[in-house]
């Protein structure tokens, strides 16, 4: 199937106008809606929920604004929106790396050189004014925002956690002189009819050797009370050395506990604890919402909530692997096998046929080794781009 794209405009004498977006709900709604409209009719694009992106871009709603500053811009031609981009300075990230970086993200644009150049010029000028010397993106406020421009896999339906963009985006990045900062890859895994024997043997050995126990929950309230904080503190430890990762603050942890743990299907969540009940591993997955979000077209009402509710109740044959974190002391010791030997029977019982891994840094061999016992294909690649300003 061919990809429907917005065709390149014929040369126009009309000037491209860049307007800063005020952090007001009507302006941010217009900003988010632009991206949804740009991909109308594309069978692979998964739209965000408009209110969710608005909250992410709103100071006072998103706790990342405690250490980030941001400015969104929209491009117009003849009064019609033709592009959008957000510039972000994450002070914690810059302190960690010692660099002066302005991130760019939450962006979409038509296939037009003038539009693209004007958008990135706006980010560059804003960043320079703030003392920055480099642009990097697409990235968000934190590692839990969508990141990485799609450069392979345009004819694969996206997930709710990843960016979809047209192939021409890469052409513009290369034309403007951006170079690769990091690549992420994604796999689509076929769920087997039963847990692989080798996985079961490894899991049993690991369980006995390290005196580990797996926990599953039937109460969201209990999992939040008993391990909500520990889950995200473990993520901070497990992800601390990954590209672009900045430890979540306490306010962010509280924010994400309510964002994620209130909607999870708990049979798709597994915790691993040691003999002292300390959390050493977590796997958070959920039924794919991709098809439901496509039907919602960014809106919960009047019927969008029903499609999401139905997907969460099991009307999907795909499970999204949202977060997998293993304590650094246990990485490379087979704990992932224990995690999935617990989750796989639930996946099979729930009728999942495939799993989406979401993004993994291309050089993260420890993560990719956990898929070696499964039928799989690497079907998407995405990139963070960088350029001095």
Helices and strands as residue ranges (DSSP letters): E 16-21, H 25-38, H 50-56, G 63-66, E 68-77, E 80-90, H 91-97, E 101-109, H 113-129, E 134-137, E 149-152, H 168-175, E 179-190, H 197-210, E 213-215, H 220-239, H 250-261, G 266-268, E 269-273, E 279-287, H 290-296, H 304-312, E 318-326, G 328-330, H 335-349, E 354-356, E 360-361, H 365-368, G 369-371, E 376-388
